[in-house]
Amino acid sequence: MERTLFGFIWRYSKRQQIIILMMTVDSFPILYMTLELPKWIVNDAISGVDFPKSVFGFELEQIPYLISLCLMFLGLVVLNNVIKYLLNMTKGVAGERMLRRLRFMLYESVLRFRLSRFRRVSGGEIIPMITAEVEDVGVFIGEAIATPAFLGGTLLVYIVFIFAQDPFLGAAAISLYPFQAYIIPKLQRRVILLTRERIKNIRTISDRVNESVSAA
């Protein structure tokens, strides 16, 4: 087994991760247009002048132009949600497949334990490790590359859109990002430490329960 989780993910799900990443990148232009079209609807269709306007080679008056922009906006919203649905489905399938592989590999590792190791470790400790504890890992595997790319790309799209409208407003919007980049990793480290303590306590409880049941 690979020494790092990302190495394990990339080795056994590289193709799925690339597909997920491509689907994520494809959603960014659609997301930007869903931000741009409402501005066109208000400024060009409702408050605009100089009609008729050309749309895909057709000359449209104000009301048909407004309806066409609204339909375009509705179509982009539906298309964006369809891409998100397909993206979530693909991530879920990739995560479940990798979770199954990981459980088989962990079980294979358990079977290779020496007899002395089996004397020190009980089934009540090993079973949660293979079943419950790796469940969240399956979710993470499907989102390991897609979620940072999607959230980072979405943030970049919003920042570009805001700066395109008003640079001062864009500067104000990102003014707190350095503080967040400093404080959030520190809070996350604390959460990770507490999670590790919780897992250790659950393993101890499972071991005690298993001993009680075996004794009974």
N, C-alpha and C positions, 0 to 999 in steps of 0.2 A: 504494500500500500504506500502511496505517496506520503512524503513528510508533511505537506501542507494541504489544507482543504482545497485551495484554489488550484493546486496542481492536480488533485484528484478530479475536480470538476472539469478542468480543461482537457484532461486526458480522455475521459470517458463520455463527455458530452460536448465536445468541441463543435460538432456539426449543428447540434441543437442550439448552442449558445450563439453561433454566428447567425442562424436564422432568426432567433429572437432579437438580436442586435439590429439586423436589417429591418425587421418589422418596426422596431422602436424608432429608428432613424426616419423611416418612411412617414411616421405620424407627425413629425415636426413641421413640415410645410403646411399640412392640413391644419395643425394647431395654430400656426401663424395666420392663416387665412381666416380662421374663425374669430381671430382678434381684429383683423383688418376690415372684414366685411361689414360689421355693425357701424364702423366709422363711415364707410361708403354709403350705407343706407341712410344715415342721418344727414351727412354733409352733401352728398350728391343727389340722392333720390328725393328726400323730404325737403331739404333746404336749398337744393341746387337749382340752377337755371340752365339756359342754353340747351333746351330740349329740341329735337330728339337726340338721344345718345346711342352710340353704337355698342352692341353686345354681340360678340361672335358674328359680326357682319350684318346684324339686323338693327335697323333704326327703330328705337322704342321711345314712346312718349313717357311722361312722368310716372303714371300709374303702372303701365306694363313694366317699366324699368324697375320700379320699386318692388313689384311682385317677383320679377326675375331675380333680383338680388336676395330677396327673402327666401326664395326657393333654393338658390345656391347656398345660402347660409344653412338652411335646414339640411340639405344634402351633405354638406361638409360635416355638420354635427353628427349625423347618422353614420357617415363613413368613419369618422374619428372613433365613435363608440364601437363600431364593428371591428376596427383594428385593435382597440383595447380588449375586446372580448376574445378575439383570436389570439392576441398576445398572452392573455391570462390562461387560456386553454393550453397553449404551447408550453408556457412556463410550468403549469401544473403537471402536464404529461412528462416533461423532462425531469421535474423534481421527483415524481413518483418512481420513474424508472431508475434514477440514480439512488433513490432511497432503498429500493429493492436490492440493487447491486451492493450498496454499502452494508446492508444487513447480512447478506450472504457472506461478504468478506469478513465481517466481524465474527460471524458464527464459525467460519473456517478458522479464524485466528484462535477462537476459544478452544476448538478441538485440538489445537496444537499445543495447548498448555501442558506443562509437565505435571506429573502427579503431585509433586510438592505444592505447585501453584493451586491445584484443585483443593488441596487440604486447607489453604488459607482463604480461598474465595468461595462464597456460597452462591447457590442459584438465585437467591433473593437479591443479590447484588448484580449478577450478570444479566438476568432477564430484563430489568428496566433499562440497562445500558443498550441492549440490542433493539428493544421495542419502543419504549416511550421516549427515551432521551434523544434518540436520533430522529424523531418525528419532525422537530423544528429544523433539523439539518436539511431534510427534503425540501421544505419550503424555501430555505435559504439557497439551496442549489439552483432551483429554478429562477431565482431572482438575483443571483450573485452578480451577474453582469448587466442584466436588463434593467433592474431597478435603479442602480446608480446612473446608468446611461439615460434612462427615461426621465428621472427626476432632474438630473443635471441638464439635460437637453431642454426640458420644459422650462426650467429656471432661465436658461440662456435665451430661449425664445421670448419669454416675458421681458427680460432685461433689454433685449434688442428692440422690442416693440415700444417699451416705455422710453428708451433713449431716442428712438425715432420720433416720438411725439414731443418730448421735452427733455433735453439733457439735464436740466437742473432737477426735474422730478426723478429722473433715473438715478442721479447721484444721491438724492435723498433716500431712494428705495434701497440702495445697496450700502448705505452708511453704517448699518448695524452688522453687516456680514463679518467684518474682522472680529468683532467681539464674540459673535456666535461661533466662528471657527475656532476661537480660543477656548471657550467655556464648554461647548458641547462634547468634545472628545474627553475632557476630564470627567464630566458626568457619566459618559458612556463607560469609562474604565471602572468607575464605582459600581455601575449596574452589572458589569461583567463579573466583578469580584463577588457581589452578592448572589448572582446566579450560580456561580461555582459553589458557594457555601450551601445554597439551597439544594443543589444536586447531591452534594455529599451527605446532607442530612436525610434526603429521601432514600439514598442507598443504605444508610445505616438503619433507617426504619424498616425498609424492605428486608434487610438481613435479619433483624430482630423478629419480624413477623414470620419469616420463613423458618427460623429456628423454633419458634413457638408452635407452629403448625406441625413441623416434623416431630417435635417432642410429644405432642398430643397424639 
